[in-house]
Amino acid sequence: MRRVSVRGSIRLDQFLKWSGVVTTGGRGKALVRSGLVRVNGERILSRGRMLSDGDLVSVEGIGDFLVAGGGSPSSPDSGEKK
């Protein structure tokens, strides 16, 4: 699991770009709509889902990402892989 620091809340598609899962917001939107993204175990089809500290984002075939509040908006934590 990778821990990704964000400041405040963040939209799911923005988080996917911020965490490095995708390179553009459009790709984030497409990934969410594909049904491969879960938040706290629930399949999400809306890119506008707001995330906050403690949410777990799982991307099928890629991995799990923990939303960690209080981070800088300039760079995500590399985190620790398990």
N, CA, C and O atoms as a GROMACS GRO file, in nm:
protein
  328
    1MET      N    1   0.084  -0.118   0.000
    1MET     CA    2   0.000   0.000   0.000
    1MET      C    3   0.089   0.124   0.000
    1MET      O    4   0.188   0.132   0.072
    2ARG      N    5   0.050   0.218  -0.081
    2ARG     CA    6   0.124   0.344  -0.090
    2ARG      C    7   0.046   0.454  -0.020
    2ARG      O    8  -0.075   0.468  -0.041
    3ARG      N    9   0.112   0.530   0.060
    3ARG     CA   10   0.051   0.643   0.131
    3ARG      C   11   0.073   0.769   0.047
    3ARG      O   12   0.187   0.801   0.011
    4VAL      N   13  -0.036   0.840   0.017
    4VAL     CA   14  -0.027   0.960  -0.067
    4VAL      C   15  -0.079   1.079   0.012
    4VAL      O   16  -0.196   1.083   0.050
    5SER      N   17   0.007   1.176   0.036
    5SER     CA   18  -0.031   1.295   0.111
    5SER      C   19  -0.106   1.395   0.024
    5SER      O   20  -0.064   1.425  -0.088
    6VAL      N   21  -0.216   1.445   0.078
    6VAL     CA   22  -0.294   1.549   0.011
    6VAL      C   23  -0.331   1.654   0.114
    6VAL      O   24  -0.334   1.625   0.234
    7ARG      N   25  -0.359   1.772   0.070
    7ARG     CA   26  -0.404   1.878   0.160
    7ARG      C   27  -0.554   1.892   0.145
    7ARG      O   28  -0.603   1.927   0.037
    8GLY      N   29  -0.627   1.866   0.251
    8GLY     CA   30  -0.773   1.876   0.246
    8GLY      C   31  -0.834   1.761   0.168
    8GLY      O   32  -0.777   1.652   0.162
    9SER      N   33  -0.949   1.786   0.109
    9SER     CA   34  -1.014   1.682   0.030
    9SER      C   35  -0.972   1.697  -0.116
    9SER      O   36  -0.926   1.803  -0.158
   10ILE      N   37  -0.990   1.589  -0.192
   10ILE     CA   38  -0.949   1.588  -0.332
   10ILE      C   39  -1.046   1.499  -0.409
   10ILE      O   40  -1.092   1.397  -0.357
   11ARG      N   41  -1.076   1.536  -0.532
   11ARG     CA   42  -1.164   1.457  -0.618
   11ARG      C   43  -1.090   1.331  -0.663
   11ARG      O   44  -0.968   1.334  -0.682
   12LEU      N   45  -1.164   1.222  -0.681
   12LEU     CA   46  -1.104   1.094  -0.716
   12LEU      C   47  -1.017   1.101  -0.841
   12LEU      O   48  -0.906   1.049  -0.840
   13ASP      N   49  -1.065   1.163  -0.948
   13ASP     CA   50  -0.985   1.168  -1.070
   13ASP      C   51  -0.857   1.250  -1.050
   13ASP      O   52  -0.753   1.218  -1.107
   14GLN      N   53  -0.866   1.354  -0.968
   14GLN     CA   54  -0.747   1.434  -0.938
   14GLN      C   55  -0.648   1.352  -0.855
   14GLN      O   56  -0.527   1.360  -0.876
   15PHE      N   57  -0.701   1.273  -0.762
   15PHE     CA   58  -0.615   1.189  -0.679
   15PHE      C   59  -0.540   1.087  -0.765
   15PHE      O   60  -0.422   1.062  -0.742
   16LEU      N   61  -0.608   1.029  -0.863
   16LEU     CA   62  -0.542   0.930  -0.948
   16LEU      C   63  -0.426   0.992  -1.025
   16LEU      O   64  -0.322   0.929  -1.043
   17LYS      N   65  -0.442   1.114  -1.069
   17LYS     CA   66  -0.334   1.186  -1.136
   17LYS      C   67  -0.225   1.223  -1.035
   17LYS      O   68  -0.106   1.202  -1.060
   18TRP      N   69  -0.265   1.277  -0.921
   18TRP     CA   70  -0.172   1.320  -0.817
   18TRP      C   71  -0.083   1.205  -0.769
   18TRP      O   72   0.036   1.224  -0.745
   19SER      N   73  -0.143   1.086  -0.756
   19SER     CA   74  -0.069   0.970  -0.705
   19SER      C   75   0.018   0.904  -0.811
   19SER      O   76   0.098   0.816  -0.779
   20GLY      N   77   0.003   0.945  -0.937
   20GLY     CA   78   0.085   0.889  -1.044
   20GLY      C   79   0.025   0.766  -1.111
   20GLY      O   80   0.090   0.702  -1.192
   21VAL      N   81  -0.100   0.733  -1.076
   21VAL     CA   82  -0.166   0.618  -1.139
   21VAL      C   83  -0.191   0.647  -1.287
   21VAL      O   84  -0.175   0.559  -1.371
   22VAL      N   85  -0.229   0.770  -1.317
   22VAL     CA   86  -0.251   0.813  -1.456
   22VAL      C   87  -0.174   0.943  -1.479
   22VAL      O   88  -0.132   1.009  -1.384
   23THR      N   89  -0.156   0.978  -1.606
   23THR     CA   90  -0.079   1.098  -1.638
   23THR      C   91  -0.165   1.220  -1.666
   23THR      O   92  -0.116   1.333  -1.664
   24THR      N   93  -0.295   1.198  -1.692
   24THR     CA   94  -0.384   1.311  -1.719
   24THR      C   95  -0.517   1.291  -1.648
   24THR      O   96  -0.554   1.179  -1.613
   25GLY      N   97  -0.589   1.400  -1.629
   25GLY     CA   98  -0.721   1.392  -1.569
   25GLY      C   99  -0.818   1.312  -1.655
   25GLY      O  100  -0.905   1.242  -1.602
   26GLY      N  101  -0.804   1.324  -1.786
   26GLY     CA  102  -0.890   1.248  -1.878
   26GLY      C  103  -0.871   1.098  -1.862
   26GLY      O  104  -0.966   1.020  -1.869
   27ARG      N  105  -0.747   1.058  -1.842
   27ARG     CA  106  -0.720   0.915  -1.820
   27ARG      C  107  -0.774   0.870  -1.685
   27ARG      O  108  -0.819   0.756  -1.670
   28GLY      N  109  -0.771   0.959  -1.587
   28GLY     CA  110  -0.828   0.929  -1.456
   28GLY      C  111  -0.978   0.907  -1.468
   28GLY      O  112  -1.033   0.813  -1.410
   29LYS      N  113  -1.044   0.995  -1.543
   29LYS     CA  114  -1.187   0.984  -1.566
   29LYS      C  115  -1.221   0.852  -1.633
   29LYS      O  116  -1.316   0.784  -1.592
   30ALA      N  117  -1.145   0.815  -1.735
   30ALA     CA  118  -1.169   0.690  -1.808
   30ALA      C  119  -1.146   0.569  -1.718
   30ALA      O  120  -1.221   0.471  -1.724
   31LEU      N  121  -1.044   0.575  -1.634
   31LEU     CA  122  -1.014   0.463  -1.544
   31LEU      C  123  -1.129   0.444  -1.445
   31LEU      O  124  -1.170   0.331  -1.420
   32VAL      N  125  -1.180   0.552  -1.390
   32VAL     CA  126  -1.292   0.543  -1.296
   32VAL      C  127  -1.414   0.484  -1.365
   32VAL      O  128  -1.478   0.394  -1.312
   33ARG      N  129  -1.445   0.535  -1.483
   33ARG     CA  130  -1.563   0.487  -1.557
   33ARG      C  131  -1.550   0.341  -1.602
   33ARG      O  132  -1.650   0.277  -1.633
   34SER      N  133  -1.427   0.289  -1.606
   34SER     CA  134  -1.406   0.149  -1.646
   34SER      C  135  -1.448   0.052  -1.537
   34SER      O  136  -1.462  -0.068  -1.562
   35GLY      N  137  -1.470   0.104  -1.415
   35GLY     CA  138  -1.511   0.018  -1.305
   35GLY      C  139  -1.397  -0.049  -1.230
   35GLY      O  140  -1.420  -0.139  -1.149
   36LEU      N  141  -1.274  -0.007  -1.257
   36LEU     CA  142  -1.157  -0.069  -1.194
   36LEU      C  143  -1.113  -0.001  -1.066
   36LEU      O  144  -1.012  -0.039  -1.007
   37VAL      N  145  -1.188   0.100  -1.020
   37VAL     CA  146  -1.147   0.176  -0.902
   37VAL      C  147  -1.249   0.156  -0.789
   37VAL      O  148  -1.370   0.164  -0.809
   38ARG      N  149  -1.195   0.129  -0.671
   38ARG     CA  150  -1.278   0.116  -0.550
   38ARG      C  151  -1.228   0.215  -0.446
   38ARG      O  152  -1.109   0.244  -0.436
   39VAL      N  153  -1.322   0.267  -0.368
   39VAL     CA  154  -1.288   0.353  -0.254
   39VAL      C  155  -1.347   0.287  -0.130
   39VAL      O  156  -1.468   0.268  -0.121
   40ASN      N  157  -1.261   0.254  -0.037
   40ASN     CA  158  -1.303   0.184   0.085
   40ASN      C  159  -1.385   0.060   0.054
   40ASN      O  160  -1.482   0.029   0.123
   41GLY      N  161  -1.345  -0.011  -0.052
   41GLY     CA  162  -1.410  -0.136  -0.089
   41GLY      C  163  -1.530  -0.123  -0.180
   41GLY      O  164  -1.581  -0.224  -0.228
   42GLU      N  165  -1.577  -0.002  -0.205
   42GLU     CA  166  -1.695   0.021  -0.289
   42GLU      C  167  -1.653   0.065  -0.429
   42GLU      O  168  -1.578   0.160  -0.446
   43ARG      N  169  -1.704  -0.007  -0.531
   43ARG     CA  170  -1.674   0.030  -0.670
   43ARG      C  171  -1.733   0.168  -0.698
   43ARG      O  172  -1.851   0.192  -0.671
   44ILE      N  173  -1.651   0.256  -0.752
   44ILE     CA  174  -1.692   0.394  -0.779
   44ILE      C  175  -1.688   0.418  -0.930
   44ILE      O  176  -1.591   0.384  -0.996
   45LEU      N  177  -1.795   0.476  -0.982
   45LEU     CA  178  -1.802   0.508  -1.125
   45LEU      C  179  -1.807   0.658  -1.151
   45LEU      O  180  -1.813   0.701  -1.266
   46SER      N  181  -1.804   0.737  -1.045
   46SER     CA  182  -1.809   0.882  -1.057
   46SER      C  183  -1.673   0.944  -1.025
   46SER      O  184  -1.622   0.928  -0.914
   47ARG      N  185  -1.614   1.013  -1.121
   47ARG     CA  186  -1.482   1.074  -1.100
   47ARG      C  187  -1.486   1.184  -0.996
   47ARG      O  188  -1.383   1.221  -0.941
   48GLY      N  189  -1.605   1.238  -0.970
   48GLY     CA  190  -1.621   1.350  -0.878
   48GLY      C  191  -1.627   1.309  -0.732
   48GLY      O  192  -1.641   1.396  -0.645
   49ARG      N  193  -1.617   1.182  -0.702
   49ARG     CA  194  -1.621   1.135  -0.562
   49ARG      C  195  -1.510   1.206  -0.484
   49ARG      O  196  -1.393   1.203  -0.523
   50MET      N  197  -1.548   1.269  -0.375
   50MET     CA  198  -1.450   1.340  -0.293
   50MET      C  199  -1.384   1.244  -0.195
   50MET      O  200  -1.450   1.162  -0.131
   51LEU      N  201  -1.252   1.254  -0.185
   51LEU     CA  202  -1.174   1.172  -0.094
   51LEU      C  203  -1.121   1.257   0.019
   51LEU      O  204  -1.100   1.377   0.003
   52SER      N  205  -1.101   1.195   0.134
   52SER     CA  206  -1.043   1.266   0.247
   52SER      C  207  -0.950   1.172   0.324
   52SER      O  208  -0.939   1.054   0.292
   53ASP      N  209  -0.886   1.227   0.423
   53ASP     CA  210  -0.788   1.154   0.503
   53ASP      C  211  -0.843   1.019   0.548
   53ASP      O  212  -0.951   1.010   0.605
   54GLY      N  213  -0.765   0.914   0.523
   54GLY     CA  214  -0.802   0.780   0.567
   54GLY      C  215  -0.872   0.696   0.464
   54GLY      O  216  -0.888   0.576   0.484
   55ASP      N  217  -0.916   0.756   0.352
   55ASP     CA  218  -0.981   0.676   0.247
   55ASP      C  219  -0.878   0.585   0.181
   55ASP      O  220  -0.761   0.622   0.165
   56LEU      N  221  -0.922   0.466   0.143
   56LEU     CA  222  -0.836   0.370   0.074
   56LEU      C  223  -0.886   0.356  -0.069
   56LEU      O  224  -0.999   0.315  -0.093
   57VAL      N  225  -0.799   0.392  -0.165
   57VAL     CA  226  -0.831   0.382  -0.306
   57VAL      C  227  -0.760   0.260  -0.362
   57VAL      O  228  -0.638   0.249  -0.352
   58SER      N  229  -0.837   0.168  -0.421
   58SER     CA  230  -0.780   0.048  -0.480
   58SER      C  231  -0.804   0.051  -0.630
   58SER      O  232  -0.916   0.073  -0.675
   59VAL      N  233  -0.697   0.030  -0.706
   59VAL     CA  234  -0.707   0.029  -0.851
   59VAL      C  235  -0.668  -0.111  -0.897
   59VAL      O  236  -0.554  -0.155  -0.879
   60GLU      N  237  -0.762  -0.178  -0.957
   60GLU     CA  238  -0.741  -0.317  -0.999
   60GLU      C  239  -0.620  -0.327  -1.092
   60GLU      O  240  -0.609  -0.254  -1.191
   61GLY      N  241  -0.530  -0.418  -1.059
   61GLY     CA  242  -0.412  -0.440  -1.141
   61GLY      C  243  -0.298  -0.343  -1.114
   61GLY      O  244  -0.190  -0.358  -1.170
   62ILE      N  245  -0.321  -0.244  -1.028
   62ILE     CA  246  -0.218  -0.144  -1.000
   62ILE      C  247  -0.180  -0.142  -0.853
   62ILE      O  248  -0.062  -0.149  -0.820
   63GLY      N  249  -0.279  -0.134  -0.764
   63GLY     CA  250  -0.247  -0.136  -0.622
   63GLY      C  251  -0.341  -0.053  -0.538
   63GLY      O  252  -0.443  -0.003  -0.585
   64ASP      N  253  -0.303  -0.039  -0.410
   64ASP     CA  254  -0.382   0.033  -0.312
   64ASP      C  255  -0.310   0.159  -0.269
   64ASP      O  256  -0.188   0.162  -0.256
   65PHE      N  257  -0.389   0.265  -0.247
   65PHE     CA  258  -0.335   0.396  -0.212
   65PHE      C  259  -0.414   0.452  -0.094
   65PHE      O  260  -0.536   0.463  -0.101
   66LEU      N  261  -0.345   0.488   0.012
   66LEU     CA  262  -0.407   0.546   0.129
   66LEU      C  263  -0.399   0.698   0.122
   66LEU      O  264  -0.291   0.754   0.108
   67VAL      N  265  -0.514   0.763   0.132
   67VAL     CA  266  -0.519   0.909   0.131
   67VAL      C  267  -0.477   0.957   0.269
   67VAL      O  268  -0.539   0.924   0.370
   68ALA      N  269  -0.371   1.037   0.272
   68ALA     CA  270  -0.318   1.087   0.399
   68ALA      C  271  -0.327   1.239   0.400
   68ALA      O  272  -0.263   1.305   0.318
   69GLY      N  273  -0.404   1.295   0.491
   69GLY     CA  274  -0.422   1.439   0.500
   69GLY      C  275  -0.299   1.509   0.553
   69GLY      O  276  -0.210   1.447   0.612
   70GLY      N  277  -0.295   1.638   0.531
   70GLY     CA  278  -0.188   1.721   0.584
   70GLY      C  279  -0.066   1.730   0.496
   70GLY      O  280   0.036   1.787   0.538
   71GLY      N  281  -0.072   1.677   0.376
   71GLY     CA  282   0.045   1.680   0.288
   71GLY      C  283   0.055   1.806   0.206
   71GLY      O  284  -0.038   1.886   0.200
   72SER      N  285   0.168   1.822   0.145
   72SER     CA  286   0.193   1.935   0.057
   72SER      C  287   0.134   1.908  -0.080
   72SER      O  288   0.138   1.794  -0.126
   73PRO      N  289   0.079   2.009  -0.145
   73PRO     CA  290   0.026   1.988  -0.279
   73PRO      C  291   0.134   1.980  -0.386
   73PRO      O  292   0.101   1.967  -0.504
   74SER      N  293   0.261   1.988  -0.348
   74SER     CA  294   0.365   1.991  -0.450
   74SER      C  295   0.418   1.854  -0.490
   74SER      O  296   0.469   1.838  -0.601
   75SER      N  297   0.406   1.753  -0.403
   75SER     CA  298   0.453   1.620  -0.441
   75SER      C  299   0.395   1.513  -0.351
   75SER      O  300   0.384   1.533  -0.230
   76PRO      N  301   0.356   1.398  -0.410
   76PRO     CA  302   0.302   1.290  -0.329
   76PRO      C  303   0.413   1.216  -0.255
   76PRO      O  304   0.528   1.212  -0.301
   77ASP      N  305   0.379   1.156  -0.140
   77ASP     CA  306   0.474   1.070  -0.069
   77ASP      C  307   0.499   0.946  -0.152
   77ASP      O  308   0.408   0.895  -0.218
   78SER      N  309   0.621   0.898  -0.150
   78SER     CA  310   0.648   0.772  -0.218
   78SER      C  311   0.592   0.657  -0.138
   78SER      O  312   0.558   0.553  -0.194
   79GLY      N  313   0.582   0.674  -0.006
   79GLY     CA  314   0.519   0.575   0.077
   79GLY      C  315   0.597   0.447   0.087
   79GLY      O  316   0.710   0.437   0.037
   80GLU      N  317   0.539   0.351   0.150
   80GLU     CA  318   0.604   0.222   0.173
   80GLU      C  319   0.520   0.115   0.109
   80GLU      O  320   0.400   0.106   0.136
   81LYS      N  321   0.579   0.033   0.024
   81LYS     CA  322   0.507  -0.076  -0.040
   81LYS      C  323   0.511  -0.197   0.051
   81LYS      O  324   0.613  -0.228   0.112
   82LYS      N  325   0.398  -0.266   0.058
   82LYS     CA  326   0.389  -0.388   0.139
   82LYS      C  327   0.359  -0.505   0.052
   82LYS      O  328   0.348  -0.617   0.101
   0.00000   0.00000   0.00000
